[in-house]
Amino acid sequence: MMNFKHLLIACALTLPLISWAEPLAVGQAMPPLVAKDQHDQPWGIAAATRLVLFASGRKASNIAMEVLGQQPKGFLATRHAVYLADMSRMPGLITRTFALPSLREQPFTVGVVLDEALLSDFPRREDVVTLIGLENNRIVAVNYAATAETLREALGLTHEE
């Protein structure tokens, strides 16, 4: 019979397996995500969405802001795209005082996530924008944009636009 000590050890050893979920991959359904936008309104990934731009850090966010900030209002909708920012690592005071007010001035909607657990299975690389391609709510591609130019290309933008 297993004693209490062995049970605790077994639980402790399996805990990392639960918390380190595999990242989302091609072929999987996009999981539902309920968040708020920069205006504190409900935000989600609609069934018609074809591209999710995901910034998991400051440098990735700067790349996205450089490209999206130059586009007209409604641009993401014309591309069936959404922008999602993981702001969970940012101190709350900085988020409320600087980041969210700055985002409110942008001509596009940003899904803002403050709880890192909600995005634990989202694929990411350091300092780049993750591009998750969708068809019928299934992941068909996962790519990365390390530069503003790469992101422009992914969004179908040319130098003239």
PyMOL CGO cylinders between C-alpha atoms (Angstrom):
from pymol import cmd
from pymol.cgo import CYLINDER

trace = [
    CYLINDER, 0.00, 0.00, 0.00, 1.28, 3.45, -0.92, 0.3, 1, 1, 1, 1, 1, 1,
    CYLINDER, 1.28, 3.45, -0.92, 1.85, 5.69, 2.03, 0.3, 1, 1, 1, 1, 1, 1,
    CYLINDER, 1.85, 5.69, 2.03, 1.12, 9.42, 2.12, 0.3, 1, 1, 1, 1, 1, 1,
    CYLINDER, 1.12, 9.42, 2.12, 4.75, 10.37, 1.45, 0.3, 1, 1, 1, 1, 1, 1,
    CYLINDER, 4.75, 10.37, 1.45, 4.85, 8.32, -1.76, 0.3, 1, 1, 1, 1, 1, 1,
    CYLINDER, 4.85, 8.32, -1.76, 1.56, 9.83, -2.88, 0.3, 1, 1, 1, 1, 1, 1,
    CYLINDER, 1.56, 9.83, -2.88, 2.92, 13.36, -2.39, 0.3, 1, 1, 1, 1, 1, 1,
    CYLINDER, 2.92, 13.36, -2.39, 6.06, 12.51, -4.36, 0.3, 1, 1, 1, 1, 1, 1,
    CYLINDER, 6.06, 12.51, -4.36, 4.00, 11.02, -7.19, 0.3, 1, 1, 1, 1, 1, 1,
    CYLINDER, 4.00, 11.02, -7.19, 1.80, 14.13, -7.34, 0.3, 1, 1, 1, 1, 1, 1,
    CYLINDER, 1.80, 14.13, -7.34, 4.83, 16.42, -7.30, 0.3, 1, 1, 1, 1, 1, 1,
    CYLINDER, 4.83, 16.42, -7.30, 6.43, 14.50, -10.18, 0.3, 1, 1, 1, 1, 1, 1,
    CYLINDER, 6.43, 14.50, -10.18, 3.32, 14.68, -12.37, 0.3, 1, 1, 1, 1, 1, 1,
    CYLINDER, 3.32, 14.68, -12.37, 2.60, 18.36, -11.74, 0.3, 1, 1, 1, 1, 1, 1,
    CYLINDER, 2.60, 18.36, -11.74, 5.11, 19.61, -14.33, 0.3, 1, 1, 1, 1, 1, 1,
    CYLINDER, 5.11, 19.61, -14.33, 3.45, 17.42, -16.95, 0.3, 1, 1, 1, 1, 1, 1,
    CYLINDER, 3.45, 17.42, -16.95, 0.16, 19.18, -16.33, 0.3, 1, 1, 1, 1, 1, 1,
    CYLINDER, 0.16, 19.18, -16.33, 1.51, 22.73, -16.35, 0.3, 1, 1, 1, 1, 1, 1,
    CYLINDER, 1.51, 22.73, -16.35, 3.81, 22.35, -19.36, 0.3, 1, 1, 1, 1, 1, 1,
    CYLINDER, 3.81, 22.35, -19.36, 1.25, 21.75, -22.07, 0.3, 1, 1, 1, 1, 1, 1,
    CYLINDER, 1.25, 21.75, -22.07, 2.45, 21.20, -25.60, 0.3, 1, 1, 1, 1, 1, 1,
    CYLINDER, 2.45, 21.20, -25.60, 2.12, 24.29, -27.78, 0.3, 1, 1, 1, 1, 1, 1,
    CYLINDER, 2.12, 24.29, -27.78, -0.73, 24.51, -30.24, 0.3, 1, 1, 1, 1, 1, 1,
    CYLINDER, -0.73, 24.51, -30.24, 0.21, 22.88, -33.53, 0.3, 1, 1, 1, 1, 1, 1,
    CYLINDER, 0.21, 22.88, -33.53, -0.96, 22.56, -37.11, 0.3, 1, 1, 1, 1, 1, 1,
    CYLINDER, -0.96, 22.56, -37.11, -4.08, 20.41, -37.35, 0.3, 1, 1, 1, 1, 1, 1,
    CYLINDER, -4.08, 20.41, -37.35, -5.41, 21.29, -33.92, 0.3, 1, 1, 1, 1, 1, 1,
    CYLINDER, -5.41, 21.29, -33.92, -8.56, 23.29, -33.30, 0.3, 1, 1, 1, 1, 1, 1,
    CYLINDER, -8.56, 23.29, -33.30, -7.96, 26.80, -32.02, 0.3, 1, 1, 1, 1, 1, 1,
    CYLINDER, -7.96, 26.80, -32.02, -9.09, 26.73, -28.40, 0.3, 1, 1, 1, 1, 1, 1,
    CYLINDER, -9.09, 26.73, -28.40, -11.67, 29.27, -27.28, 0.3, 1, 1, 1, 1, 1, 1,
    CYLINDER, -11.67, 29.27, -27.28, -10.09, 32.32, -25.73, 0.3, 1, 1, 1, 1, 1, 1,
    CYLINDER, -10.09, 32.32, -25.73, -12.07, 34.90, -23.85, 0.3, 1, 1, 1, 1, 1, 1,
    CYLINDER, -12.07, 34.90, -23.85, -10.21, 38.11, -23.14, 0.3, 1, 1, 1, 1, 1, 1,
    CYLINDER, -10.21, 38.11, -23.14, -10.72, 41.87, -23.04, 0.3, 1, 1, 1, 1, 1, 1,
    CYLINDER, -10.72, 41.87, -23.04, -9.50, 44.42, -25.53, 0.3, 1, 1, 1, 1, 1, 1,
    CYLINDER, -9.50, 44.42, -25.53, -7.64, 47.62, -24.69, 0.3, 1, 1, 1, 1, 1, 1,
    CYLINDER, -7.64, 47.62, -24.69, -11.01, 49.34, -24.11, 0.3, 1, 1, 1, 1, 1, 1,
    CYLINDER, -11.01, 49.34, -24.11, -12.02, 46.67, -21.56, 0.3, 1, 1, 1, 1, 1, 1,
    CYLINDER, -12.02, 46.67, -21.56, -14.57, 45.21, -23.99, 0.3, 1, 1, 1, 1, 1, 1,
    CYLINDER, -14.57, 45.21, -23.99, -15.02, 41.45, -24.60, 0.3, 1, 1, 1, 1, 1, 1,
    CYLINDER, -15.02, 41.45, -24.60, -12.56, 40.10, -27.17, 0.3, 1, 1, 1, 1, 1, 1,
    CYLINDER, -12.56, 40.10, -27.17, -12.29, 36.70, -28.80, 0.3, 1, 1, 1, 1, 1, 1,
    CYLINDER, -12.29, 36.70, -28.80, -11.17, 34.86, -31.89, 0.3, 1, 1, 1, 1, 1, 1,
    CYLINDER, -11.17, 34.86, -31.89, -14.17, 34.70, -34.24, 0.3, 1, 1, 1, 1, 1, 1,
    CYLINDER, -14.17, 34.70, -34.24, -14.88, 31.66, -36.40, 0.3, 1, 1, 1, 1, 1, 1,
    CYLINDER, -14.88, 31.66, -36.40, -14.11, 33.67, -39.56, 0.3, 1, 1, 1, 1, 1, 1,
    CYLINDER, -14.11, 33.67, -39.56, -10.61, 34.60, -38.34, 0.3, 1, 1, 1, 1, 1, 1,
    CYLINDER, -10.61, 34.60, -38.34, -7.86, 33.49, -40.72, 0.3, 1, 1, 1, 1, 1, 1,
    CYLINDER, -7.86, 33.49, -40.72, -4.81, 34.91, -38.94, 0.3, 1, 1, 1, 1, 1, 1,
    CYLINDER, -4.81, 34.91, -38.94, -3.89, 35.48, -35.30, 0.3, 1, 1, 1, 1, 1, 1,
    CYLINDER, -3.89, 35.48, -35.30, -0.97, 37.82, -34.66, 0.3, 1, 1, 1, 1, 1, 1,
    CYLINDER, -0.97, 37.82, -34.66, 0.39, 37.02, -31.22, 0.3, 1, 1, 1, 1, 1, 1,
    CYLINDER, 0.39, 37.02, -31.22, 2.97, 39.14, -29.41, 0.3, 1, 1, 1, 1, 1, 1,
    CYLINDER, 2.97, 39.14, -29.41, 4.35, 37.52, -26.29, 0.3, 1, 1, 1, 1, 1, 1,
    CYLINDER, 4.35, 37.52, -26.29, 6.82, 40.22, -25.34, 0.3, 1, 1, 1, 1, 1, 1,
    CYLINDER, 6.82, 40.22, -25.34, 7.87, 43.83, -25.77, 0.3, 1, 1, 1, 1, 1, 1,
    CYLINDER, 7.87, 43.83, -25.77, 10.00, 43.43, -28.92, 0.3, 1, 1, 1, 1, 1, 1,
    CYLINDER, 10.00, 43.43, -28.92, 7.29, 41.41, -30.65, 0.3, 1, 1, 1, 1, 1, 1,
    CYLINDER, 7.29, 41.41, -30.65, 4.73, 44.02, -29.64, 0.3, 1, 1, 1, 1, 1, 1,
    CYLINDER, 4.73, 44.02, -29.64, 6.93, 46.78, -31.06, 0.3, 1, 1, 1, 1, 1, 1,
    CYLINDER, 6.93, 46.78, -31.06, 7.09, 44.96, -34.42, 0.3, 1, 1, 1, 1, 1, 1,
    CYLINDER, 7.09, 44.96, -34.42, 3.30, 44.59, -34.49, 0.3, 1, 1, 1, 1, 1, 1,
    CYLINDER, 3.30, 44.59, -34.49, 2.73, 48.20, -33.44, 0.3, 1, 1, 1, 1, 1, 1,
    CYLINDER, 2.73, 48.20, -33.44, 5.11, 49.50, -36.12, 0.3, 1, 1, 1, 1, 1, 1,
    CYLINDER, 5.11, 49.50, -36.12, 3.15, 47.75, -38.87, 0.3, 1, 1, 1, 1, 1, 1,
    CYLINDER, 3.15, 47.75, -38.87, -0.42, 47.95, -37.56, 0.3, 1, 1, 1, 1, 1, 1,
    CYLINDER, -0.42, 47.95, -37.56, -0.11, 51.54, -36.34, 0.3, 1, 1, 1, 1, 1, 1,
    CYLINDER, -0.11, 51.54, -36.34, 0.40, 52.67, -39.94, 0.3, 1, 1, 1, 1, 1, 1,
    CYLINDER, 0.40, 52.67, -39.94, -2.78, 50.99, -41.20, 0.3, 1, 1, 1, 1, 1, 1,
    CYLINDER, -2.78, 50.99, -41.20, -6.27, 52.49, -41.40, 0.3, 1, 1, 1, 1, 1, 1,
    CYLINDER, -6.27, 52.49, -41.40, -8.97, 51.66, -38.89, 0.3, 1, 1, 1, 1, 1, 1,
    CYLINDER, -8.97, 51.66, -38.89, -10.56, 48.31, -39.74, 0.3, 1, 1, 1, 1, 1, 1,
    CYLINDER, -10.56, 48.31, -39.74, -7.45, 47.00, -41.49, 0.3, 1, 1, 1, 1, 1, 1,
    CYLINDER, -7.45, 47.00, -41.49, -7.24, 43.77, -39.47, 0.3, 1, 1, 1, 1, 1, 1,
    CYLINDER, -7.24, 43.77, -39.47, -10.89, 42.98, -40.23, 0.3, 1, 1, 1, 1, 1, 1,
    CYLINDER, -10.89, 42.98, -40.23, -10.19, 43.26, -43.97, 0.3, 1, 1, 1, 1, 1, 1,
    CYLINDER, -10.19, 43.26, -43.97, -7.51, 40.60, -43.53, 0.3, 1, 1, 1, 1, 1, 1,
    CYLINDER, -7.51, 40.60, -43.53, -9.73, 38.44, -41.25, 0.3, 1, 1, 1, 1, 1, 1,
    CYLINDER, -9.73, 38.44, -41.25, -6.99, 38.87, -38.66, 0.3, 1, 1, 1, 1, 1, 1,
    CYLINDER, -6.99, 38.87, -38.66, -6.81, 39.65, -34.95, 0.3, 1, 1, 1, 1, 1, 1,
    CYLINDER, -6.81, 39.65, -34.95, -3.99, 40.89, -32.76, 0.3, 1, 1, 1, 1, 1, 1,
    CYLINDER, -3.99, 40.89, -32.76, -3.39, 39.36, -29.34, 0.3, 1, 1, 1, 1, 1, 1,
    CYLINDER, -3.39, 39.36, -29.34, -0.89, 40.69, -26.79, 0.3, 1, 1, 1, 1, 1, 1,
    CYLINDER, -0.89, 40.69, -26.79, 0.37, 38.80, -23.76, 0.3, 1, 1, 1, 1, 1, 1,
    CYLINDER, 0.37, 38.80, -23.76, 0.89, 41.50, -21.15, 0.3, 1, 1, 1, 1, 1, 1,
    CYLINDER, 0.89, 41.50, -21.15, 1.01, 39.12, -18.20, 0.3, 1, 1, 1, 1, 1, 1,
    CYLINDER, 1.01, 39.12, -18.20, 4.67, 39.77, -17.41, 0.3, 1, 1, 1, 1, 1, 1,
    CYLINDER, 4.67, 39.77, -17.41, 4.25, 43.53, -17.30, 0.3, 1, 1, 1, 1, 1, 1,
    CYLINDER, 4.25, 43.53, -17.30, 3.81, 45.04, -13.84, 0.3, 1, 1, 1, 1, 1, 1,
    CYLINDER, 3.81, 45.04, -13.84, 0.18, 46.05, -13.26, 0.3, 1, 1, 1, 1, 1, 1,
    CYLINDER, 0.18, 46.05, -13.26, 1.00, 49.70, -12.59, 0.3, 1, 1, 1, 1, 1, 1,
    CYLINDER, 1.00, 49.70, -12.59, 2.88, 49.98, -15.91, 0.3, 1, 1, 1, 1, 1, 1,
    CYLINDER, 2.88, 49.98, -15.91, 0.06, 48.21, -17.74, 0.3, 1, 1, 1, 1, 1, 1,
    CYLINDER, 0.06, 48.21, -17.74, -2.64, 50.52, -16.36, 0.3, 1, 1, 1, 1, 1, 1,
    CYLINDER, -2.64, 50.52, -16.36, -0.63, 53.76, -16.44, 0.3, 1, 1, 1, 1, 1, 1,
    CYLINDER, -0.63, 53.76, -16.44, 1.22, 53.50, -19.75, 0.3, 1, 1, 1, 1, 1, 1,
    CYLINDER, 1.22, 53.50, -19.75, 0.54, 50.42, -21.90, 0.3, 1, 1, 1, 1, 1, 1,
    CYLINDER, 0.54, 50.42, -21.90, -3.27, 50.37, -22.00, 0.3, 1, 1, 1, 1, 1, 1,
    CYLINDER, -3.27, 50.37, -22.00, -3.64, 54.16, -22.51, 0.3, 1, 1, 1, 1, 1, 1,
    CYLINDER, -3.64, 54.16, -22.51, -1.17, 53.91, -25.40, 0.3, 1, 1, 1, 1, 1, 1,
    CYLINDER, -1.17, 53.91, -25.40, -3.07, 50.99, -26.94, 0.3, 1, 1, 1, 1, 1, 1,
    CYLINDER, -3.07, 50.99, -26.94, -6.36, 52.90, -26.67, 0.3, 1, 1, 1, 1, 1, 1,
    CYLINDER, -6.36, 52.90, -26.67, -4.98, 55.46, -29.13, 0.3, 1, 1, 1, 1, 1, 1,
    CYLINDER, -4.98, 55.46, -29.13, -4.35, 52.84, -31.82, 0.3, 1, 1, 1, 1, 1, 1,
    CYLINDER, -4.35, 52.84, -31.82, -6.62, 52.39, -34.87, 0.3, 1, 1, 1, 1, 1, 1,
    CYLINDER, -6.62, 52.39, -34.87, -6.97, 48.65, -34.24, 0.3, 1, 1, 1, 1, 1, 1,
    CYLINDER, -6.97, 48.65, -34.24, -8.30, 46.35, -31.55, 0.3, 1, 1, 1, 1, 1, 1,
    CYLINDER, -8.30, 46.35, -31.55, -5.91, 44.39, -29.37, 0.3, 1, 1, 1, 1, 1, 1,
    CYLINDER, -5.91, 44.39, -29.37, -6.85, 41.36, -27.33, 0.3, 1, 1, 1, 1, 1, 1,
    CYLINDER, -6.85, 41.36, -27.33, -5.10, 41.91, -24.01, 0.3, 1, 1, 1, 1, 1, 1,
    CYLINDER, -5.10, 41.91, -24.01, -4.25, 38.95, -21.80, 0.3, 1, 1, 1, 1, 1, 1,
    CYLINDER, -4.25, 38.95, -21.80, -3.03, 39.58, -18.27, 0.3, 1, 1, 1, 1, 1, 1,
    CYLINDER, -3.03, 39.58, -18.27, -3.11, 35.94, -17.09, 0.3, 1, 1, 1, 1, 1, 1,
    CYLINDER, -3.11, 35.94, -17.09, -0.20, 33.97, -18.56, 0.3, 1, 1, 1, 1, 1, 1,
    CYLINDER, -0.20, 33.97, -18.56, -2.02, 30.67, -17.96, 0.3, 1, 1, 1, 1, 1, 1,
    CYLINDER, -2.02, 30.67, -17.96, -4.55, 31.56, -20.69, 0.3, 1, 1, 1, 1, 1, 1,
    CYLINDER, -4.55, 31.56, -20.69, -1.79, 31.55, -23.31, 0.3, 1, 1, 1, 1, 1, 1,
    CYLINDER, -1.79, 31.55, -23.31, 0.48, 28.81, -21.98, 0.3, 1, 1, 1, 1, 1, 1,
    CYLINDER, 0.48, 28.81, -21.98, -0.12, 26.62, -25.03, 0.3, 1, 1, 1, 1, 1, 1,
    CYLINDER, -0.12, 26.62, -25.03, 0.33, 29.38, -27.64, 0.3, 1, 1, 1, 1, 1, 1,
    CYLINDER, 0.33, 29.38, -27.64, 3.45, 28.86, -29.75, 0.3, 1, 1, 1, 1, 1, 1,
    CYLINDER, 3.45, 28.86, -29.75, 6.03, 31.59, -29.25, 0.3, 1, 1, 1, 1, 1, 1,
    CYLINDER, 6.03, 31.59, -29.25, 9.63, 32.51, -29.85, 0.3, 1, 1, 1, 1, 1, 1,
    CYLINDER, 9.63, 32.51, -29.85, 11.61, 35.21, -28.13, 0.3, 1, 1, 1, 1, 1, 1,
    CYLINDER, 11.61, 35.21, -28.13, 11.25, 38.70, -29.65, 0.3, 1, 1, 1, 1, 1, 1,
    CYLINDER, 11.25, 38.70, -29.65, 9.09, 37.74, -32.67, 0.3, 1, 1, 1, 1, 1, 1,
    CYLINDER, 9.09, 37.74, -32.67, 5.41, 37.91, -33.61, 0.3, 1, 1, 1, 1, 1, 1,
    CYLINDER, 5.41, 37.91, -33.61, 3.75, 34.51, -33.85, 0.3, 1, 1, 1, 1, 1, 1,
    CYLINDER, 3.75, 34.51, -33.85, 1.47, 34.15, -36.88, 0.3, 1, 1, 1, 1, 1, 1,
    CYLINDER, 1.47, 34.15, -36.88, -1.17, 31.45, -36.47, 0.3, 1, 1, 1, 1, 1, 1,
    CYLINDER, -1.17, 31.45, -36.47, -3.01, 30.68, -39.71, 0.3, 1, 1, 1, 1, 1, 1,
    CYLINDER, -3.01, 30.68, -39.71, -6.57, 29.38, -39.34, 0.3, 1, 1, 1, 1, 1, 1,
    CYLINDER, -6.57, 29.38, -39.34, -9.17, 27.76, -41.58, 0.3, 1, 1, 1, 1, 1, 1,
    CYLINDER, -9.17, 27.76, -41.58, -12.53, 26.88, -40.08, 0.3, 1, 1, 1, 1, 1, 1,
    CYLINDER, -12.53, 26.88, -40.08, -11.03, 27.42, -36.62, 0.3, 1, 1, 1, 1, 1, 1,
    CYLINDER, -11.03, 27.42, -36.62, -8.28, 24.83, -37.27, 0.3, 1, 1, 1, 1, 1, 1,
    CYLINDER, -8.28, 24.83, -37.27, -4.61, 25.74, -37.21, 0.3, 1, 1, 1, 1, 1, 1,
    CYLINDER, -4.61, 25.74, -37.21, -3.15, 25.39, -40.70, 0.3, 1, 1, 1, 1, 1, 1,
    CYLINDER, -3.15, 25.39, -40.70, 0.17, 27.19, -40.17, 0.3, 1, 1, 1, 1, 1, 1,
    CYLINDER, 0.17, 27.19, -40.17, 2.41, 28.57, -37.47, 0.3, 1, 1, 1, 1, 1, 1,
    CYLINDER, 2.41, 28.57, -37.47, 5.01, 31.08, -38.64, 0.3, 1, 1, 1, 1, 1, 1,
    CYLINDER, 5.01, 31.08, -38.64, 7.04, 33.84, -37.08, 0.3, 1, 1, 1, 1, 1, 1,
    CYLINDER, 7.04, 33.84, -37.08, 7.77, 37.44, -38.06, 0.3, 1, 1, 1, 1, 1, 1,
    CYLINDER, 7.77, 37.44, -38.06, 11.06, 38.70, -36.66, 0.3, 1, 1, 1, 1, 1, 1,
    CYLINDER, 11.06, 38.70, -36.66, 10.92, 42.01, -38.51, 0.3, 1, 1, 1, 1, 1, 1,
    CYLINDER, 10.92, 42.01, -38.51, 8.34, 44.59, -39.52, 0.3, 1, 1, 1, 1, 1, 1,
    CYLINDER, 8.34, 44.59, -39.52, 9.02, 43.72, -43.17, 0.3, 1, 1, 1, 1, 1, 1,
    CYLINDER, 9.02, 43.72, -43.17, 8.25, 40.04, -42.59, 0.3, 1, 1, 1, 1, 1, 1,
    CYLINDER, 8.25, 40.04, -42.59, 5.02, 40.98, -40.83, 0.3, 1, 1, 1, 1, 1, 1,
    CYLINDER, 5.02, 40.98, -40.83, 4.05, 43.32, -43.68, 0.3, 1, 1, 1, 1, 1, 1,
    CYLINDER, 4.05, 43.32, -43.68, 4.57, 40.46, -46.14, 0.3, 1, 1, 1, 1, 1, 1,
    CYLINDER, 4.57, 40.46, -46.14, 2.46, 38.11, -44.01, 0.3, 1, 1, 1, 1, 1, 1,
    CYLINDER, 2.46, 38.11, -44.01, -0.35, 40.68, -44.03, 0.3, 1, 1, 1, 1, 1, 1,
    CYLINDER, -0.35, 40.68, -44.03, -0.13, 41.09, -47.80, 0.3, 1, 1, 1, 1, 1, 1,
    CYLINDER, -0.13, 41.09, -47.80, 1.25, 44.62, -47.61, 0.3, 1, 1, 1, 1, 1, 1,
    CYLINDER, 1.25, 44.62, -47.61, 3.65, 46.04, -50.16, 0.3, 1, 1, 1, 1, 1, 1,
    CYLINDER, 3.65, 46.04, -50.16, 5.99, 48.99, -49.75, 0.3, 1, 1, 1, 1, 1, 1,
    CYLINDER, 5.99, 48.99, -49.75, 3.46, 51.26, -51.44, 0.3, 1, 1, 1, 1, 1, 1,
    CYLINDER, 3.46, 51.26, -51.44, 0.64, 50.56, -48.96, 0.3, 1, 1, 1, 1, 1, 1,
]
cmd.load_cgo(trace, "trace")
